[in-house]
Amino acid sequence: MAVEAAPTAPFLNTGKTRQLIRSTLVVMAAFALARVISLGQTVIIAGRFGVGPEADAYAAANRLPELIFNVFAGGALGNAFIPIFAGFLARGDREGAWRVASRVVNAVFVVTLIASAIAAVFAPWLVAEVVAPGFDAANQAQTADLMRILLVGTLIFSVSGLMMGILQSHDRFLLPALAPSMYDIGILIGIVFLLPSLGVRGVAIGAVLGAALHLGIQVPGLIRVRAQWWPGLNWRDPSLRHVVRLMLPNVVAIGLFSINFVVMGSIASRLGTGSVAALDWGWRLMQIPQTLIGTAMAIVIFPTLSALSELGDTEGKRAAFSGSARYILIATIPAAAGLALIGPALISLLERGAFDASASTLVYSTLRFFALGIIFHSLLEITASSFYADKDTLTPMAVRVLGAAINISLAFVLSGVAAVDARYFGNLAAPYLGLPRHVGAVGGLALANSIAIGVEVLILIVILRRRWHGIHENVLRTTLVKTLAATAAMAAVITLINAGWSAVGLDHGRFLFTMLQVAVLTISGIIVFVGMTLILRMEEVRTMLALIRRRRQPAG
């Protein structure tokens, strides 16, 4: 055991690690603020629309705008652009850096504008044939109208997303991390001020306002780094072409991920009213811990992995990957179990009586299977980043193709829907998932996604282990076993408290009791889990607690 632990000790205890943890906590805090605001708007929307046709329409309308953004201006562009932009800055060529930034911004905006315009013109056909073929005519028309509004926000995001990469290249993380909160504030403004008079269209207009705020909050940071912009395009610029070459594999990978959800939404539209909204609810709730843990860690660890790759420090990469993976396991495994166990009470707290029993069961059926994905999605973030740090974008793309095929195939099988016509096929999933037919079908879509992402992570880790000649897998295995043991104890306590809560008749949907129930279950679970990790002598938790104690000690 000492042999395996030794290589990782420097990574856990150095000043660099403390800096990484502090940066991660800053990003996590900013993301947490965005999620709190997002939950607030979710509660209001649930109170107004429940999981009815309007909620279905909004969730479906957002699929294609998200796909366009992810393909042309999302993470794929950032991963390709940041190394080239930072290279100009490192060489002291600020004018060259801003010229390439200007050309990339202009090119992305033009391409996104063309794609958005085409989508807006053909919105009715796209909704009827691709996005939501199971909706009735009125709901399809409403979805097309909402899609056209949301596409305006996509145009703004095509610029704002790149601004985030520019600020991160200057080691400025706070404003980019706060930008998602501004987007949620815009939606909240639409909900509070526009929803009463415009209905769900007000929410869509609020989303466009949120996109503008997402860009606006980054302007002070751009001023501080003395950003420059030149109009015009130069498709022959070698730097622009280099960005395009680097981002193409990522575009395919991210595009496939987004297409998965377009297909899943299309399948859900055939499963009855509320199915698309339930799928969206489950996904959004799962993303709260996944974003706070996986995305935050990936944002902070990626520059470190890239620097180690440039230096050819394979042992450093092993330690960095192993350290971040262990912290992700320790955080996501109990989060997944807790979300699955506390899910019914959490949903009741958020919807506040807007759902009937069947609607709540429908949402929970997606949440409990998406909860498993918290672990895999978070691990995928840092595993894919490890390949990107080595300037290998082709391997993650190839694995994503396989994952997309698995996801889509399982989505049809586990939902019981065939591509030709669902009326001729029974629900295959429900009997095996122990759920009613309609509920089991929607839950099967979430399970299909979690399984597919798990397969992707496993394949990438196997490749990474062979390429780096090990990833401290014995230490990872020990952390996994101990985390599972601590999570089992936590789950047992939460289950007992839940049973006692029901036995004394406190689970009848009253808001204050539900809020207290969620708080008691969450706090009890955390206390039991942390206590068990200390009993099991998990060094990662001891290190984290030590850092927190040092930060709380007064100076001098």
C-alpha positions as CSV (number, residue, x, y, z in Angstrom):
1,M,0.0,0.0,0.0
2,A,2.8,2.4,0.9
3,V,4.4,1.8,-2.5
4,E,1.2,2.9,-4.4
5,A,0.5,5.8,-2.1
6,A,4.0,7.3,-2.3
7,P,3.8,8.7,-5.8
8,T,0.6,10.6,-5.1
9,A,1.6,12.2,-1.9
10,P,3.4,15.2,-3.5
11,F,0.3,15.9,-5.5
12,L,-1.9,15.9,-2.4
13,N,0.3,18.1,-0.2
14,T,2.1,20.6,-2.4
15,G,1.3,24.3,-2.7
16,K,0.2,23.6,-6.2
17,T,-2.5,21.2,-5.0
18,R,-3.7,23.8,-2.5
19,Q,-3.9,26.3,-5.3
20,L,-5.9,23.9,-7.4
21,I,-8.3,23.1,-4.6
22,R,-8.8,26.8,-3.9
23,S,-9.4,27.5,-7.6
24,T,-11.8,24.6,-7.8
25,L,-13.7,25.9,-4.8
26,V,-14.0,29.3,-6.3
27,V,-15.4,27.8,-9.5
28,M,-17.7,25.5,-7.5
29,A,-19.0,28.4,-5.5
30,A,-19.8,30.4,-8.7
31,F,-21.5,27.3,-10.2
32,A,-23.4,26.7,-7.0
33,L,-24.8,30.3,-7.2
34,A,-26.0,29.6,-10.7
35,R,-27.6,26.3,-9.6
36,V,-29.4,28.0,-6.7
37,I,-30.9,30.6,-9.1
38,S,-31.7,27.8,-11.6
39,L,-33.6,25.9,-8.9
40,G,-35.5,29.0,-8.0
41,Q,-36.7,29.4,-11.6
42,T,-37.4,25.7,-11.8
43,V,-39.7,26.0,-8.8
44,I,-41.6,28.9,-10.4
45,I,-41.9,27.2,-13.7
46,A,-43.1,24.0,-12.1
47,G,-45.8,25.9,-10.2
48,R,-47.0,27.4,-13.5
49,F,-46.6,24.6,-16.0
50,G,-46.0,21.4,-14.0
51,V,-44.9,18.8,-16.6
52,G,-47.6,19.7,-19.1
53,P,-47.6,20.6,-22.8
54,E,-46.0,24.0,-22.3
55,A,-43.1,22.6,-20.3
56,D,-42.7,19.9,-23.0
57,A,-42.6,22.6,-25.7
58,Y,-39.9,24.7,-24.0
59,A,-37.7,21.7,-23.2
60,A,-38.0,20.5,-26.8
61,A,-37.5,23.9,-28.3
62,N,-34.2,24.3,-26.6
63,R,-32.7,21.1,-28.0
64,L,-31.7,22.4,-31.5
65,P,-30.3,25.8,-30.3
66,E,-28.2,23.9,-27.7
67,L,-27.0,21.6,-30.5
68,I,-25.9,24.5,-32.7
69,F,-24.1,26.2,-29.9
70,N,-22.3,23.1,-28.8
71,V,-21.2,22.2,-32.3
72,F,-20.0,25.6,-33.4
73,A,-19.2,27.6,-30.3
74,G,-19.1,25.3,-27.2
75,G,-16.3,23.5,-25.5
76,A,-14.9,22.1,-28.7
77,L,-13.9,25.6,-29.8
78,G,-12.5,26.5,-26.4
79,N,-10.2,23.5,-26.3
80,A,-8.9,24.3,-29.7
81,F,-8.7,28.1,-29.4
82,I,-7.1,28.5,-25.9
83,P,-3.7,26.8,-26.7
84,I,-3.2,28.9,-29.9
85,F,-4.3,32.2,-28.3
86,A,-2.2,31.5,-25.2
87,G,0.8,30.7,-27.4
88,F,0.7,34.2,-29.0
89,L,0.5,35.7,-25.5
90,A,3.5,33.6,-24.3
91,R,5.6,34.9,-27.2
92,G,4.6,38.4,-26.4
93,D,2.7,38.9,-29.7
94,R,-0.4,40.6,-28.3
95,E,-1.4,41.9,-31.7
96,G,-1.2,38.5,-33.2
97,A,-3.2,37.0,-30.3
98,W,-6.0,39.5,-30.7
99,R,-6.0,39.2,-34.5
100,V,-6.5,35.5,-34.4
101,A,-9.1,36.0,-31.6
102,S,-11.0,38.4,-33.8
103,R,-11.0,36.1,-36.8
104,V,-12.2,33.2,-34.8
105,V,-14.9,35.3,-33.2
106,N,-16.0,36.6,-36.6
107,A,-15.9,33.2,-38.2
108,V,-17.9,31.5,-35.4
109,F,-20.5,34.2,-35.4
110,V,-21.0,34.0,-39.2
111,V,-21.3,30.2,-39.1
112,T,-23.7,30.3,-36.2
113,L,-25.7,33.0,-37.8
114,I,-26.1,30.9,-41.0
115,A,-27.0,27.7,-39.0
116,S,-29.5,29.6,-36.8
117,A,-31.1,31.3,-39.8
118,I,-31.6,27.9,-41.5
119,A,-33.0,26.4,-38.3
120,A,-35.4,29.3,-37.9
121,V,-36.7,29.1,-41.4
122,F,-37.3,25.3,-41.2
123,A,-38.3,25.3,-37.6
124,P,-41.8,23.9,-38.1
125,W,-40.5,21.0,-40.2
126,L,-37.6,20.3,-37.8
127,V,-40.0,20.1,-34.9
128,A,-42.5,17.9,-36.7
129,E,-40.0,15.5,-38.1
130,V,-36.9,15.6,-35.8
131,V,-37.3,17.3,-32.5
132,A,-40.8,16.4,-31.3
133,P,-42.7,14.2,-33.8
134,G,-45.0,12.9,-31.1
135,F,-46.4,16.3,-30.2
136,D,-49.8,17.4,-31.6
137,A,-50.0,20.2,-34.2
138,A,-50.6,23.0,-31.6
139,N,-47.8,21.9,-29.4
140,Q,-45.4,21.6,-32.4
141,A,-46.3,25.1,-33.5
142,Q,-45.6,26.5,-30.1
143,T,-42.3,24.6,-30.0
144,A,-41.2,26.1,-33.3
145,D,-42.1,29.6,-32.1
146,L,-40.0,29.1,-28.9
147,M,-37.2,27.7,-30.9
148,R,-36.9,30.8,-33.1
149,I,-36.7,33.0,-30.0
150,L,-34.1,30.8,-28.3
151,L,-31.9,30.9,-31.5
152,V,-31.3,34.6,-30.9
153,G,-29.6,33.6,-27.6
154,T,-27.5,31.1,-29.4
155,L,-26.0,33.9,-31.6
156,I,-25.1,35.8,-28.5
157,F,-23.5,32.7,-26.9
158,S,-21.4,32.1,-30.0
159,V,-19.5,35.3,-29.0
160,S,-19.8,35.0,-25.2
161,G,-18.5,31.4,-25.1
162,L,-15.3,32.5,-26.8
163,M,-14.9,35.4,-24.4
164,M,-14.8,32.9,-21.6
165,G,-11.9,31.1,-23.2
166,I,-10.0,34.4,-23.6
167,L,-10.4,35.3,-20.0
168,Q,-9.4,31.8,-18.9
169,S,-6.3,32.1,-21.0
170,H,-5.3,35.1,-18.8
171,D,-5.9,33.0,-15.7
172,R,-9.1,34.9,-14.9
173,F,-11.7,32.4,-13.8
174,L,-14.2,34.4,-11.7
175,L,-16.2,36.3,-14.3
176,P,-16.4,33.3,-16.7
177,A,-17.6,31.2,-13.7
178,L,-20.2,33.8,-12.8
179,A,-21.5,34.1,-16.4
180,P,-23.9,31.1,-16.0
181,S,-25.5,32.8,-13.0
182,M,-26.2,35.8,-15.2
183,Y,-27.9,33.6,-17.7
184,D,-30.1,32.1,-15.0
185,I,-30.9,35.6,-13.7
186,G,-32.1,36.6,-17.2
187,I,-34.4,33.6,-17.3
188,L,-35.6,34.5,-13.8
189,I,-36.4,38.0,-15.0
190,G,-38.4,36.5,-17.8
191,I,-40.3,34.2,-15.4
192,V,-41.1,37.0,-12.9
193,F,-42.0,39.8,-15.3
194,L,-42.9,38.3,-18.6
195,L,-44.4,34.9,-17.9
196,P,-47.6,36.3,-16.4
197,S,-48.5,38.2,-19.7
198,L,-46.6,36.2,-22.3
199,G,-46.7,32.7,-20.9
200,V,-43.9,30.3,-21.8
201,R,-42.7,32.8,-24.5
202,G,-41.7,35.1,-21.7
203,V,-39.4,32.4,-20.3
204,A,-37.8,32.1,-23.8
205,I,-37.3,35.9,-24.0
206,G,-35.8,35.8,-20.6
207,A,-33.3,33.2,-21.9
208,V,-32.2,35.6,-24.6
209,L,-31.8,38.4,-22.0
210,G,-29.8,35.9,-19.9
211,A,-27.5,35.3,-22.9
212,A,-26.9,39.0,-23.2
213,L,-26.1,39.2,-19.5
214,H,-23.8,36.2,-19.9
215,L,-21.7,38.2,-22.3
216,G,-22.1,41.5,-20.5
217,I,-20.6,40.4,-17.2
218,Q,-17.4,39.4,-19.0
219,V,-16.9,42.9,-20.6
220,P,-15.1,44.4,-17.5
221,G,-12.7,41.5,-17.6
222,L,-12.1,42.0,-21.4
223,I,-11.4,45.7,-20.7
224,R,-8.9,44.8,-18.0
225,V,-6.9,42.5,-20.3
226,R,-7.1,45.2,-23.0
227,A,-9.0,43.2,-25.5
228,Q,-8.9,44.3,-29.2
229,W,-11.1,43.4,-32.1
230,W,-10.7,43.7,-35.9
231,P,-13.6,43.2,-38.3
232,G,-13.4,41.0,-41.3
233,L,-12.6,37.4,-42.1
234,N,-9.5,35.8,-43.4
235,W,-10.2,32.1,-44.1
236,R,-6.6,31.7,-45.3
237,D,-5.1,32.7,-41.9
238,P,-3.0,29.6,-40.8
239,S,-3.8,30.2,-37.2
240,L,-7.6,30.1,-37.9
241,R,-7.1,27.0,-39.9
242,H,-5.1,25.4,-37.1
243,V,-8.0,26.2,-34.7
244,V,-10.5,24.6,-37.1
245,R,-8.3,21.5,-37.5
246,L,-8.0,21.0,-33.7
247,M,-11.7,21.6,-33.0
248,L,-13.2,19.3,-35.7
249,P,-12.9,16.1,-33.8
250,N,-14.3,17.8,-30.7
251,V,-17.1,19.2,-32.8
252,V,-18.0,15.7,-33.8
253,A,-17.8,14.4,-30.2
254,I,-19.9,17.2,-28.7
255,G,-22.3,17.2,-31.6
256,L,-22.9,13.5,-31.1
257,F,-23.5,14.1,-27.4
258,S,-26.1,16.8,-28.3
259,I,-27.7,14.6,-31.0
260,N,-28.2,11.9,-28.3
261,F,-30.4,14.3,-26.4
262,V,-32.3,15.4,-29.6
263,V,-33.0,11.7,-30.3
264,M,-33.9,11.0,-26.6
265,G,-36.3,14.0,-26.7
266,S,-37.8,12.8,-29.9
267,I,-38.4,9.4,-28.3
268,A,-39.8,11.0,-25.2
269,S,-42.3,13.0,-27.2
270,R,-43.9,9.7,-28.2
271,L,-44.3,8.5,-24.7
272,G,-47.1,10.8,-23.6
273,T,-47.6,14.3,-22.2
274,G,-45.0,15.2,-19.6
275,S,-42.3,12.8,-20.8
276,V,-40.0,15.4,-22.4
277,A,-40.3,17.7,-19.4
278,A,-39.7,14.8,-17.0
279,L,-36.5,13.9,-18.9
280,D,-35.4,17.5,-18.8
281,W,-36.2,17.7,-15.0
282,G,-34.1,14.6,-14.3
283,W,-31.2,15.9,-16.4
284,R,-31.2,19.3,-14.8
285,L,-31.3,17.9,-11.2
286,M,-28.5,15.5,-12.0
287,Q,-26.4,18.3,-13.5
288,I,-26.3,20.2,-10.2
289,P,-23.8,17.9,-8.4
290,Q,-22.1,16.9,-11.8
291,T,-21.4,20.5,-12.6
292,L,-20.2,21.4,-9.1
293,I,-17.9,18.4,-9.0
294,G,-16.9,17.2,-12.5
295,T,-17.0,20.4,-14.5
296,A,-15.3,22.5,-11.8
297,M,-12.5,20.0,-11.4
298,A,-12.0,19.7,-15.2
299,I,-11.8,23.5,-15.7
300,V,-9.1,23.8,-13.0
301,I,-7.1,20.6,-13.7
302,F,-6.9,21.0,-17.5
303,P,-4.2,23.8,-17.5
304,T,-2.1,21.6,-15.1
305,L,-2.4,18.5,-17.3
306,S,-1.5,20.6,-20.4
307,A,1.6,22.0,-18.7
308,L,2.7,18.6,-17.6
309,S,2.2,17.3,-21.1
310,E,4.3,20.0,-22.6
311,L,7.1,19.2,-20.1
312,G,6.8,15.5,-20.9
313,D,6.2,14.7,-17.2
314,T,4.2,11.5,-17.4
315,E,4.5,10.8,-13.7
316,G,3.1,14.2,-13.0
317,K,0.2,13.5,-15.3
318,R,-0.5,10.2,-13.5
319,A,-0.5,11.9,-10.1
320,A,-2.7,14.8,-11.3
321,F,-5.2,12.5,-13.0
322,S,-5.2,10.1,-10.1
323,G,-5.6,12.8,-7.5
324,S,-8.5,14.5,-9.4
325,A,-10.2,11.2,-10.1
326,R,-10.0,10.2,-6.5
327,Y,-11.6,13.4,-5.3
328,I,-14.3,13.0,-8.0
329,L,-15.1,9.4,-6.8
330,I,-15.2,10.5,-3.2
331,A,-17.7,13.3,-4.1
332,T,-19.8,11.8,-6.8
333,I,-20.5,8.3,-5.5
334,P,-22.3,9.5,-2.3
335,A,-23.9,12.3,-4.3
336,A,-25.4,9.8,-6.7
337,A,-26.7,7.6,-3.9
338,G,-28.0,10.5,-2.0
339,L,-29.8,12.0,-5.0
340,A,-31.4,8.7,-5.7
341,L,-32.5,8.2,-2.1
342,I,-33.6,11.8,-1.4
343,G,-35.0,12.3,-4.9
344,P,-38.7,12.0,-4.1
345,A,-38.5,14.5,-1.2
346,L,-36.4,16.8,-3.3
347,I,-38.8,16.8,-6.2
348,S,-41.7,17.4,-3.8
349,L,-39.8,20.4,-2.4
350,L,-39.2,21.9,-5.8
351,E,-42.6,21.3,-7.4
352,R,-44.5,22.4,-4.3
353,G,-47.8,20.7,-5.2
354,A,-47.6,21.4,-9.0
355,F,-47.2,17.7,-9.8
356,D,-49.7,15.0,-9.1
357,A,-48.5,11.6,-7.9
358,S,-48.0,10.2,-11.4
359,A,-46.0,13.3,-12.5
360,S,-43.7,13.1,-9.5
361,T,-43.1,9.4,-10.2
362,L,-42.4,10.2,-13.8
363,V,-39.7,12.8,-12.9
364,Y,-38.2,10.5,-10.3
365,S,-38.0,7.6,-12.7
366,T,-35.6,9.7,-14.8
367,L,-33.7,11.2,-11.9
368,R,-32.8,7.9,-10.2
369,F,-31.2,6.6,-13.4
370,F,-29.6,9.9,-14.3
371,A,-28.1,9.9,-10.8
372,L,-25.8,7.0,-11.8
373,G,-24.5,9.3,-14.5
374,I,-23.2,11.8,-12.0
375,I,-20.2,9.5,-11.5
376,F,-19.6,8.8,-15.2
377,H,-20.1,12.3,-16.5
378,S,-17.8,13.7,-13.9
379,L,-15.1,11.2,-14.6
380,L,-15.5,11.7,-18.4
381,E,-14.7,15.4,-17.9
382,I,-11.2,14.8,-16.5
383,T,-10.5,11.7,-18.6
384,A,-11.3,13.5,-21.9
385,S,-9.3,16.5,-20.6
386,S,-6.3,14.2,-20.2
387,F,-6.4,13.3,-23.9
388,Y,-6.9,17.0,-24.9
389,A,-3.9,17.9,-22.8
390,D,-1.9,15.5,-24.9
391,K,-3.3,17.1,-28.0
392,D,-5.2,14.0,-28.9
393,T,-8.8,14.9,-29.9
394,L,-9.3,11.9,-32.2
395,T,-9.4,9.2,-29.5
396,P,-12.2,10.8,-27.5
397,M,-14.1,11.4,-30.7
398,A,-13.9,7.8,-31.7
399,V,-15.0,6.6,-28.3
400,R,-17.9,9.1,-28.4
401,V,-19.1,7.7,-31.7
402,L,-19.3,4.3,-30.0
403,G,-21.0,5.8,-27.0
404,A,-23.5,7.6,-29.1
405,A,-24.4,4.4,-30.9
406,I,-24.8,2.6,-27.6
407,N,-26.9,5.4,-26.1
408,I,-29.3,5.6,-29.1
409,S,-29.7,1.9,-29.4
410,L,-30.4,1.4,-25.7
411,A,-32.7,4.4,-25.7
412,F,-35.0,2.6,-28.2
413,V,-34.7,-0.7,-26.4
414,L,-35.1,0.5,-22.8
415,S,-37.9,2.9,-23.7
416,G,-39.8,0.3,-25.8
417,V,-40.1,2.8,-28.7
418,A,-39.1,1.7,-32.3
419,A,-38.0,4.3,-34.8
420,V,-40.9,3.3,-37.2
421,D,-43.9,3.7,-34.9
422,A,-44.2,3.2,-31.2
423,R,-47.8,1.9,-31.5
424,Y,-46.6,-1.5,-32.8
425,F,-44.2,-2.1,-30.0
426,G,-44.8,-2.8,-26.3
427,N,-42.8,-1.3,-23.5
428,L,-39.8,-3.5,-23.1
429,A,-38.2,-1.6,-20.2
430,A,-41.0,-1.4,-17.7
431,P,-41.1,-5.0,-16.6
432,Y,-37.4,-5.1,-16.0
433,L,-37.2,-1.7,-14.2
434,G,-40.1,-2.5,-11.9
435,L,-42.0,0.5,-13.1
436,P,-45.4,1.2,-14.7
437,R,-45.2,1.2,-18.5
438,H,-45.1,4.9,-19.1
439,V,-42.8,5.6,-16.2
440,G,-40.4,2.8,-17.1
441,A,-40.2,4.0,-20.7
442,V,-39.0,7.5,-19.7
443,G,-36.6,6.1,-17.0
444,G,-35.1,3.8,-19.7
445,L,-34.0,6.8,-21.6
446,A,-32.0,8.1,-18.6
447,L,-30.6,4.6,-17.9
448,A,-29.5,4.4,-21.6
449,N,-27.5,7.6,-21.2
450,S,-25.8,6.6,-18.0
451,I,-24.8,3.2,-19.3
452,A,-23.4,4.7,-22.5
453,I,-21.3,7.3,-20.7
454,G,-20.0,4.6,-18.3
455,V,-18.8,2.6,-21.3
456,E,-17.0,5.6,-22.7
457,V,-15.3,6.3,-19.5
458,L,-14.1,2.7,-19.1
459,I,-12.7,2.6,-22.6
460,L,-10.9,5.9,-22.2
461,I,-9.4,5.0,-18.9
462,V,-8.1,1.7,-20.3
463,I,-6.4,3.5,-23.2
464,L,-5.0,6.2,-20.9
465,R,-3.6,3.6,-18.5
466,R,-1.8,1.8,-21.4
467,R,-0.6,5.1,-22.9
468,W,0.8,6.5,-19.6
469,H,1.9,3.0,-18.4
470,G,-0.3,3.2,-15.4
471,I,-2.6,5.8,-13.6
472,H,-1.9,4.7,-10.0
473,E,-4.8,2.3,-10.4
474,N,-4.2,0.5,-7.1
475,V,-4.7,3.8,-5.2
476,L,-7.8,4.5,-7.3
477,R,-9.1,1.0,-6.5
478,T,-8.6,1.5,-2.8
479,T,-10.3,4.8,-2.8
480,L,-13.2,3.3,-4.8
481,V,-13.7,0.4,-2.3
482,K,-13.5,2.7,0.7
483,T,-15.9,5.3,-0.8
484,L,-18.4,2.5,-1.6
485,A,-18.2,1.3,2.0
486,A,-18.8,4.8,3.4
487,T,-21.6,5.4,0.9
488,A,-23.3,2.1,1.9
489,A,-23.3,3.3,5.5
490,M,-24.7,6.7,4.5
491,A,-27.4,5.0,2.4
492,A,-28.4,2.8,5.3
493,V,-28.8,5.8,7.6
494,I,-30.8,7.8,5.0
495,T,-33.1,4.8,4.4
496,L,-33.7,4.4,8.1
497,I,-34.5,8.1,8.6
498,N,-36.8,8.0,5.6
499,A,-38.6,5.0,7.0
500,G,-39.0,6.7,10.4
501,W,-40.2,9.9,8.8
502,S,-42.9,8.0,7.0
503,A,-43.8,6.0,10.1
504,V,-44.7,9.1,12.1
505,G,-46.7,10.6,9.2
506,L,-44.5,13.6,8.3
507,D,-44.3,12.9,4.5
508,H,-47.6,14.2,3.3
509,G,-46.4,16.9,1.0
510,R,-46.4,19.8,3.5
511,F,-43.7,22.3,2.4
512,L,-42.1,23.0,5.7
513,F,-41.9,19.3,6.7
514,T,-40.6,18.5,3.2
515,M,-37.9,21.1,3.5
516,L,-37.0,19.9,6.9
517,Q,-36.9,16.3,5.6
518,V,-34.5,17.2,2.8
519,A,-32.3,19.1,5.2
520,V,-32.2,16.3,7.8
521,L,-31.5,13.6,5.2
522,T,-28.8,15.6,3.5
523,I,-27.0,16.7,6.7
524,S,-27.2,13.2,8.3
525,G,-25.9,11.7,5.1
526,I,-22.9,14.0,5.0
527,I,-22.1,13.5,8.6
528,V,-22.2,9.7,8.3
529,F,-20.2,9.6,5.1
530,V,-17.4,11.9,6.3
531,G,-17.3,10.1,9.6
532,M,-16.9,6.7,7.8
533,T,-14.1,8.1,5.6
534,L,-12.2,9.2,8.7
535,I,-12.7,5.8,10.3
536,L,-11.5,4.2,7.0
537,R,-8.5,6.5,7.1
538,M,-9.1,8.1,3.7
539,E,-6.2,10.4,3.2
540,E,-7.9,12.5,0.6
541,V,-10.7,13.6,3.0
542,R,-8.1,14.2,5.8
543,T,-6.1,16.5,3.4
544,M,-9.2,18.4,2.4
545,L,-10.3,18.9,6.0
546,A,-6.7,20.0,6.9
547,L,-6.8,22.6,4.2
548,I,-10.2,23.9,5.3
549,R,-8.9,24.2,8.9
550,R,-5.8,26.1,7.8
551,R,-8.0,28.6,5.9
552,R,-10.2,29.2,8.9
553,Q,-7.2,29.9,11.2
554,P,-6.8,33.7,11.8
555,A,-3.6,35.2,10.4
556,G,-0.8,35.7,12.8
